Amino acid sequence: MGFDEDWAALRGRAVEQQETSMRLNQLPAEPSGPTPGGGPGDFGSTPAEKKAAANTIENELEPNTKKATDWADEASSTAVRTFDGWQTATGLKKVQQTWDQQVKTLMGRLSSEKGALRGASGYFAQNDLGIRGQFAPLSKSKIDGI
C-alpha cells in the first residue's frame, strides 16, 4: 500500500470516529433572581457586603498594616544605627525609604478602596431614585384611567 492509500484510509477512519453534536444558544434553565441582600442578580455584592469589606479595611487591614510598618521601621532604624559608617547602613537607609514609600502607597490604596466601597451603595441608591423620578410623570398620565 502506498502513501496515498494509507492517507485516505486514515482520513476515512478519522471521519468515522468524529462525533457530531449540536448546541443551541439558549437562556439558562433558571433565570437569575434577586440576591439574598435584595439587589438584582447582576451585582457582584450587596450593600451589606460592601459595608463589611469597608469595615474590614478600616478595622483590620489599616491598623495591622500600620503596626507592621512601625515594627519594620524600628527594626530597620536599629540596623542602620548598628551598621553606622558601613556601606550596609547606606543600603539599609535606601531600602527603608523605598519601604516607607510603598507603605504610603498601600495605605492610600486601602483608604481609596474603603471610600469606594462605602460610596458605591450610595451611588446606586441615588441612581435608582433618579430613574424613579424620571418615571414619576408617566404614572400621572391620562393613560392611567384607561
N, C-alpha and C positions, 0 to 999 in steps of 0.2 A: 504494500500500500504506500502511495506517495504522500507528499506533504499536503497537497490539495485535498485528497480524500480524508486524511487524518483531521485536517482543519474543519472540513464540512461535517464530519461525524461529531467532533467536539462541540461545534456550534449548535448542531441539532440536539444534542443532549442538554446543553445549557438552556435552550429554549423550552425543552420539555420539562425541565426542573423548575423553571420560574413559576412562582405562584402569582396569580393575578388577584388583585383586590381593588375595591373602590371605597373611597372615603368621601362622604359629603360634608361640606361645611354646614354646621348647624349650631343652634344655641345650646348651652349646657342643659343637662336634664332638669336641674333645679335652678330657677333664676335666683340670683343673689338678692337677698333682702337686707333690711337694716341690720347694722351691727348691734351687739348687745348694749352698747352705750347710747343707742338711739340714732346714730348717724347713718347715712346711706352706706351700702356695702362697698362703694368705690374708694372710700377714705381708708388710709392705712392705719389710722389710730383714732381713738376717741378723744374728746376734750379731757376726760379724766386721765387717760394715759399720757397725754401731753403734759398735764399738770404734774403727774407723778414723776415723769422724766425730768422736768424742770426742777422739782424739789430734790431729786437725787443729785443733780448737778450742784445745786446750792448747798445741800446739807452733807454731801459725802465727797463728791469729786473735788470741788473747790477747796474745802478745808484740808482734805488729805493731801492734795497737791501742794498746798501751802506748807504743810508740816514737812513733807518730803523735801521741798525746796529749802526750807530753813535748815534741816538736818544736813543736806548736801552742801549748802553754803558754809555751815560751821565746820564740817569735815575738810572742805577744800581750803578754807582760810587757815585752819590748823596746819595742813600740809604745806601751804605756801610759806607760812612762818618757819616751819621746820626746815625747809629747803632754801631759806633765805641766802642769797649770794650764789646760788647754783642756777644753772640753766633750767633745771627742773621747775624751779619756782616760777620762772617766766612762762614756761609752758603751761603750768597749772593755772596761772592767772588768766591766760588766754582761754583755756578750757572753761574756767569759771565764768568769764564774760559771755562766752557762747552759750553756756548753760542758762545763765540768767536771761539772755535774750530769748531763748527758746521757751523758757518757762513763762516769760511775759506774753509771748505769742499764744501759748497754750491757754493761759488764764483769760486772755482776751477772747479767744475762740469759745471757751466754755461759757463765758458771760454772754457772748453773742448768741450761742445756741439756746441758752436758758431764756433769753429775751424773746427769741424767735418762737420757741415752744409756747411761751406764755401768751404771746401776741397772736399766734395762729388761730386759736379758738375765737378770739375777739373779732378777727377779720372775717371769719366765716359767718359769725352771727350778724355782723354789720352788713355783710353781703346779702344774707338771707332777708334781713329787714328791708334792705333797699329794693330787692326784687319784689318782695311783698307789696311795697309801696307803689311800685310800677303797675301792679295788677289791681290795686285798690280801685282805680277809676272804672275798670271793667266790671267790677261787681255791682256798681251802681248804675249800670247802663239800662236802657229800655228793654234789653233782651231778657232781663231777669223776670219780668212779668209774663213772659210767654210760656 
